[in-house]
Amino acid sequence: MADFRNSNVRVANGVQADAAIDEGLRAYMLRVYNIMAMGLGITGVAAYGTYMLASTNPAFAQLLYASPLKWVIMLAPLAMVFFLSFRIEKMSVSAAQTTFWVYAAMMGLSLSSIFIVFTGASITQTFFVTAASFGALSLYGYTTKKDLSGMGSFLIMGVFGLVIAMIVNIFLQSSALEFAISAIGVLVFAGLTAYDTQQIKEMYYEGDGEATAGRKAIMGALRLYLDFINLFMFMLQFLGNRE
């Protein structure tokens, strides 16, 4: 005869374990989103502050937007992404988080020029549209039972294709190609938002130590931050009203 004497205890222990994992996962994902949101806040303040300073100081604006320094400002955030990605395992959590804050500020410096090109109202509108879209896509990636890993390689190829097309269009200056790049960019980073959210969720392991969990949260925040920024920039090409 089957022994059911300890079945209630085993079920109770299983429920408690699942509840602990769920609670840990929620705390981990909340940490990811909080770091990402703080990064976006730093970027926004840095971008607007730089624009305001440039608008009242022509010499600073000339240095920032019309001198060779502009290429350093454009490429520095990319260099920091690679630095953080390759060095994070050897960094403390506090150092990695500080590096992310510095990166977010440098990205703000790089994006300050959008206030010259687009109206403030359209930038604000696009930001809220992007935030709503990002939230819905990330929620889908978190809750869906469908495995999205199959679309990952396709989306990464799409990113490389976008980069190549953008470089080509620097020389062609084609409005039709620019429109196509923007449309494909929105689709690619919409997909990456859902895909990355699911991947970040699956990275969680309840047995991780504080340092490992902290590094994972920072890298997860960086991935979602990049998805948001790129989605915003491509949407701005559609929704932004130019000055």
C-alpha positions in Angstrom: 0.0 0.0 0.0 1.3 3.4 -0.9 2.6 5.5 2.0 0.8 8.8 2.2 1.8 9.7 5.7 4.3 12.4 4.7 2.6 13.5 1.5 1.1 16.6 3.1 4.6 17.6 4.4 6.2 17.1 1.0 3.5 19.2 -0.7 3.8 21.9 1.9 7.6 22.0 1.5 7.2 22.1 -2.3 4.8 25.0 -2.1 7.1 26.9 0.3 10.1 26.3 -2.0 8.1 27.5 -5.1 6.9 30.6 -3.2 10.5 31.4 -2.1 11.7 31.1 -5.7 8.8 33.3 -7.0 9.6 35.9 -4.3 13.3 35.9 -5.1 12.6 36.2 -8.8 10.2 39.1 -8.3 12.9 40.9 -6.1 15.5 40.2 -8.8 13.4 41.5 -11.7 12.4 44.6 -9.6 16.1 45.2 -9.0 16.8 45.0 -12.8 14.0 47.4 -13.6 15.0 49.9 -10.8 18.6 50.0 -12.1 17.4 50.5 -15.6 14.9 53.2 -14.6 17.6 55.0 -12.7 19.9 54.8 -15.7 17.2 56.3 -17.9 16.7 59.1 -15.4 20.4 59.9 -15.4 20.4 59.9 -19.2 17.5 62.2 -19.4 18.9 64.7 -16.9 22.3 64.7 -18.5 20.8 65.1 -22.0 18.6 68.1 -21.1 21.2 69.7 -18.8 23.8 69.5 -21.6 21.4 71.0 -24.1 20.5 73.8 -21.8 24.2 74.6 -21.2 24.9 74.5 -24.9 21.9 76.7 -25.7 23.3 79.5 -23.5 27.0 79.0 -24.3 27.7 79.1 -28.1 31.4 78.2 -27.5 30.4 75.0 -25.6 27.8 74.2 -28.3 30.4 74.6 -31.0 32.8 72.3 -29.1 30.2 69.7 -28.4 28.3 69.5 -31.8 30.7 70.9 -34.4 34.2 69.9 -33.5 36.0 66.5 -33.7 35.0 66.0 -30.0 31.5 65.1 -31.2 32.9 61.8 -32.5 34.4 61.0 -29.1 31.1 61.8 -27.4 29.2 59.5 -29.9 31.6 56.6 -29.6 32.5 56.7 -25.9 29.2 55.1 -24.7 29.7 52.2 -27.1 33.2 51.7 -25.7 31.8 51.7 -22.2 29.2 49.0 -23.1 32.0 46.7 -24.3 34.1 47.6 -21.2 31.3 46.8 -18.8 30.3 43.6 -20.7 33.8 42.1 -20.7 35.0 43.3 -17.3 31.9 42.9 -15.1 32.9 39.5 -13.8 36.0 41.0 -12.3 34.3 44.1 -10.9 32.6 44.5 -7.5 28.9 45.1 -7.7 29.3 48.7 -6.6 32.0 49.4 -9.2 29.9 47.8 -11.9 26.8 49.9 -10.9 28.9 53.1 -10.8 30.2 52.3 -14.3 26.6 51.9 -15.5 25.7 55.3 -14.0 28.7 56.9 -15.8 27.7 55.2 -19.0 24.1 56.4 -18.7 25.4 60.0 -18.1 27.7 59.7 -21.2 24.7 58.5 -23.2 22.8 61.5 -22.1 25.6 63.7 -23.3 25.5 62.0 -26.7 21.7 62.2 -27.0 21.5 65.9 -26.1 21.4 66.9 -29.7 17.9 65.5 -30.1 16.7 68.7 -28.4 18.1 70.7 -31.2 16.6 68.5 -33.9 13.1 67.8 -32.5 10.6 69.8 -30.5 10.4 69.2 -26.8 6.7 68.3 -27.0 7.3 65.6 -29.5 10.3 64.2 -27.5 8.0 64.0 -24.5 5.2 62.4 -26.4 7.5 59.8 -28.0 9.1 59.0 -24.6 5.7 58.1 -23.1 4.7 56.1 -26.2 8.0 54.2 -26.0 7.5 53.6 -22.2 4.0 52.2 -22.7 5.2 50.0 -25.6 8.3 48.9 -23.7 6.2 48.0 -20.6 3.7 45.9 -22.6 6.5 44.1 -24.5 8.6 43.4 -21.4 5.5 42.2 -19.5 4.8 39.8 -22.4 8.4 38.5 -22.3 8.1 38.0 -18.6 4.7 36.2 -18.6 4.6 34.2 -21.8 5.1 30.5 -21.7 6.4 30.5 -25.3 10.1 30.0 -25.7 11.4 33.1 -27.5 15.0 31.9 -27.8 14.5 30.9 -31.4 14.0 34.5 -32.4 17.2 35.7 -30.6 19.7 35.0 -33.4 17.3 36.5 -36.0 17.0 39.7 -34.0 20.7 40.0 -33.4 21.3 39.6 -37.2 18.7 42.4 -37.6 20.7 44.7 -35.4 23.9 44.1 -37.4 21.9 44.7 -40.6 20.6 48.0 -39.2 24.1 49.1 -38.3 25.3 48.4 -41.8 22.3 50.1 -43.4 22.8 53.2 -41.2 26.5 53.4 -42.2 25.6 53.1 -45.9 23.0 55.8 -45.5 25.5 58.2 -44.1 26.9 58.4 -47.6 23.6 57.9 -49.6 21.4 60.3 -47.5 18.3 58.4 -48.8 15.1 59.4 -47.1 13.5 56.1 -48.3 16.3 54.1 -46.7 16.1 56.2 -43.5 12.3 55.4 -43.3 13.0 51.7 -43.8 15.7 51.7 -41.2 13.4 53.3 -38.7 10.6 50.9 -39.3 12.8 47.8 -39.1 14.5 49.3 -36.1 11.2 49.6 -34.2 10.3 46.0 -35.0 13.8 44.6 -34.1 14.0 46.3 -30.7 10.4 45.6 -29.9 11.2 41.9 -30.4 14.5 42.3 -28.4 12.6 43.8 -25.5 10.4 40.7 -25.1 13.3 38.4 -25.8 15.8 40.0 -23.4 13.2 40.1 -20.6 12.6 36.4 -20.9 16.4 35.8 -21.0 17.0 37.9 -18.0 14.2 36.1 -16.1 15.8 32.7 -17.0 19.2 34.0 -15.8 17.8 34.1 -12.3 19.0 31.3 -9.9 17.9 31.2 -6.3 21.3 29.8 -5.2 23.3 32.8 -6.5 25.3 34.8 -4.0 24.7 38.5 -3.5 27.6 39.5 -5.8 26.6 37.2 -8.6 22.9 38.2 -8.4 24.0 41.9 -8.4 26.1 41.5 -11.5 23.3 39.7 -13.3 20.9 42.4 -12.4 23.2 45.1 -13.7 23.8 43.3 -17.0 20.0 42.7 -17.3 19.4 46.4 -16.7 21.9 47.3 -19.3 20.3 45.1 -21.9 16.8 46.5 -21.3 18.2 50.1 -21.1 19.7 49.6 -24.6 16.4 48.2 -25.9 14.5 51.2 -24.5 17.0 53.8 -25.8 17.0 52.3 -29.3 13.3 51.8 -29.4 12.9 55.4 -28.4 15.3 56.7 -31.0 13.7 54.8 -33.9 10.2 55.8 -32.8 11.4 59.4 -32.6 12.1 59.3 -36.3 8.3 58.6 -36.9 6.7 60.6 -34.2 9.1 63.5 -33.7 8.4 66.9 -35.1 11.5 68.6 -36.3 12.5 72.1 -35.2 
